[in-house]
Amino acid sequence: KKRLNFSPKIIAEHKADAKYLPVSAASILAKVTRDRAIEKLKEQYGEIGSGYPSDPRTRKFLEDYYKEHGKFPPIVRKSWKTLKKIEEKVRRKGQLNLLEFLR
């Protein structure tokens, strides 16, 4: 609002990128910008997949990184449930189950 001399009307609409040309253009620009950022991160970290938590390659990268460093890289969103699942999985692998303990 500080840079505008008016108060814009903000509308959230499902599939707006298919209905409005400016939204379509912004969506394309955002995707291209994100793809370029992911490519730069791949130069630094190696294969990281798409960067989305649903991507098996991204999950593998995160799990491998966590196993090696004991923490996640600073580039990931700490609020992802995927991170908690990976932490729990890695910790479980380090523990014996009851049958292994009794042997």
C-alpha positions in Angstrom: 0.0 0.0 0.0 2.9 2.4 0.7 3.9 2.4 -3.0 0.4 2.7 -4.4 -1.7 5.8 -4.4 -4.9 3.6 -4.2 -6.1 0.5 -2.3 -6.2 -2.4 -4.7 -9.1 -4.9 -4.6 -7.6 -8.3 -3.9 -9.4 -11.3 -5.2 -8.5 -15.0 -4.7 -10.0 -17.1 -7.4 -9.5 -20.8 -8.2 -7.8 -21.4 -11.6 -7.4 -17.6 -12.1 -4.3 -18.3 -14.3 -6.6 -20.0 -16.8 -9.1 -17.1 -16.8 -6.9 -14.0 -16.7 -4.0 -13.2 -19.0 -2.0 -11.2 -16.4 -2.3 -14.0 -13.9 -1.2 -16.5 -16.5 1.9 -14.4 -17.3 2.7 -14.0 -13.6 2.4 -17.8 -13.1 4.8 -18.5 -16.0 7.3 -15.9 -14.7 7.1 -17.4 -11.2 7.7 -20.9 -12.6 10.7 -19.9 -14.8 12.2 -18.0 -11.8 11.8 -21.0 -9.5 13.2 -23.4 -12.1 16.3 -21.2 -12.4 16.7 -21.0 -8.7 16.5 -24.8 -8.4 19.2 -25.2 -11.1 21.5 -22.9 -9.1 20.8 -25.0 -5.9 21.7 -28.2 -7.9 25.0 -26.6 -8.7 25.7 -26.2 -5.0 24.1 -29.4 -3.6 24.0 -31.8 -6.5 20.8 -33.7 -7.4 17.9 -32.3 -5.3 15.0 -33.3 -7.5 12.3 -30.8 -8.2 12.4 -29.2 -4.7 8.9 -30.3 -3.9 8.4 -32.6 -0.8 6.3 -35.0 -2.9 9.2 -35.7 -5.2 11.0 -39.0 -4.3 14.3 -37.5 -5.5 13.9 -34.5 -3.3 13.0 -36.7 -0.3 16.1 -38.9 -1.0 18.3 -35.8 -1.1 16.8 -34.6 2.2 17.2 -38.0 3.9 20.8 -38.4 2.7 21.7 -34.9 3.7 20.1 -35.4 7.2 22.0 -38.6 7.7 25.3 -37.0 6.8 24.9 -33.7 8.6 22.5 -34.4 11.4 20.3 -31.5 10.2 18.6 -30.3 7.1 20.1 -27.9 4.6 19.2 -24.2 5.2 17.4 -24.1 1.8 14.4 -26.2 2.9 11.2 -25.0 4.5 11.4 -26.2 8.1 7.6 -26.5 8.4 7.3 -29.4 5.9 5.8 -32.5 7.4 8.2 -34.5 5.2 11.1 -33.3 7.3 9.6 -34.6 10.5 8.9 -38.0 8.8 12.5 -38.2 7.6 13.8 -37.4 11.1 11.6 -40.1 12.6 12.6 -42.6 10.0 16.4 -42.0 10.5 16.0 -42.2 14.3 14.1 -45.4 14.0 16.8 -47.0 11.9 19.3 -46.3 14.7 17.1 -48.1 17.3 16.7 -51.8 17.7 13.2 -53.2 17.6 12.1 -55.6 20.4 13.1 -58.8 18.6 16.5 -57.5 17.8 17.0 -56.3 21.4 16.1 -59.7 22.8 18.5 -61.6 20.6 
